[in-house]
């Protein structure tokens, strides 16, 4: 039987790793955004700003998942937070996948 503590520790590590993964995509978008000159029309750079916002929200969501895991560990493993931890992580996986896909589409297939 897998212990809940082991699951939460795994989610904690994976959430932190996914946050770093999202930061890589955010860096690519920021570098692409900064490659344009200052006189570029707003409609050219607006998609980069939106994508950066989506990636930043995804990064923040990853950090929320990390915080919930930490609270679960600090509070001694309350069962109510265990379900939230797993649920947030599953939503985080979807959010990171969508954000990475969106950023990849932005950079490769404008």
C-alpha positions in Angstrom: 0.0 0.0 0.0 1.3 3.4 -0.9 1.3 5.8 2.0 -0.5 9.2 1.6 2.7 11.0 2.7 4.6 9.4 -0.2 2.0 10.5 -2.6 2.0 14.1 -1.3 5.8 14.2 -1.4 5.8 13.0 -5.0 3.2 15.6 -5.9 5.2 18.3 -4.2 8.3 17.4 -6.2 6.4 17.0 -9.5 4.6 20.3 -9.0 7.9 22.2 -8.3 9.4 20.6 -11.4 6.4 21.5 -13.5 6.7 25.1 -12.3 10.3 25.1 -13.6 9.1 23.6 -16.9 6.6 26.4 -17.3 9.2 29.0 -16.6 11.2 27.7 -19.5 8.3 28.3 -21.8 7.8 31.7 -20.3 11.4 32.5 -21.0 11.0 31.5 -24.6 7.9 33.7 -25.0 9.6 36.7 -23.3 12.7 36.3 -25.5 10.4 36.2 -28.6 8.6 39.2 -27.4 11.7 41.2 -26.8 13.1 40.3 -30.2 10.7 42.8 -31.7 11.6 46.5 -32.1 9.8 49.1 -30.0 7.9 50.5 -33.0 6.1 47.2 -33.7 2.3 47.5 -33.9 0.4 46.3 -30.8 -1.4 43.5 -32.7 2.0 41.9 -33.4 3.1 41.7 -29.7 -0.3 41.3 -28.0 -0.4 37.5 -28.6 3.0 37.2 -26.9 1.7 39.2 -23.9 -1.4 37.0 -23.6 0.6 33.8 -23.9 3.0 35.2 -21.2 0.0 35.8 -19.0 -1.3 32.3 -19.5 2.1 30.9 -18.7 2.4 33.1 -15.6 -1.0 31.9 -14.3 0.0 28.3 -14.9 3.2 29.0 -13.0 1.2 30.5 -10.1 -1.1 27.5 -10.1 1.9 25.2 -9.8 3.0 27.2 -6.8 -0.4 26.9 -5.2 -0.2 23.2 -5.5 3.2 23.2 -3.9 1.8 25.3 -1.0 -1.1 22.9 -0.5 1.3 20.0 -0.3 3.4 21.9 2.2 0.4 22.7 4.3 -0.6 19.0 4.2 2.8 18.0 5.5 2.9 20.7 8.1 -0.6 20.0 9.5 0.2 16.3 9.8 -1.8 15.0 6.9 -5.4 16.0 7.2 -7.6 13.9 4.9 -9.5 16.9 3.5 -6.3 18.4 2.1 -5.2 15.1 0.7 -8.1 15.2 -1.8 -7.4 18.8 -2.7 -3.7 18.0 -3.2 -4.5 15.3 -5.7 -7.2 17.3 -7.4 -5.0 20.4 -7.8 -2.2 18.3 -9.2 -4.4 16.8 -11.8 -5.7 20.2 -12.8 -2.1 21.5 -12.8 -1.1 18.7 -15.3 -3.8 19.8 -17.7 -3.0 23.5 -17.2 0.7 23.0 -17.8 0.0 20.9 -20.9 -2.4 23.5 -22.3 0.0 26.4 -21.5 3.0 24.6 -23.0 1.0 23.7 -26.1 -0.2 27.3 -26.5 3.4 28.7 -26.1 4.7 26.1 -28.6 2.0 27.1 -31.1 2.9 30.8 -30.6 6.6 30.3 -31.2 6.5 27.7 -34.0 3.2 28.2 -35.8 2.3 31.8 -35.3 
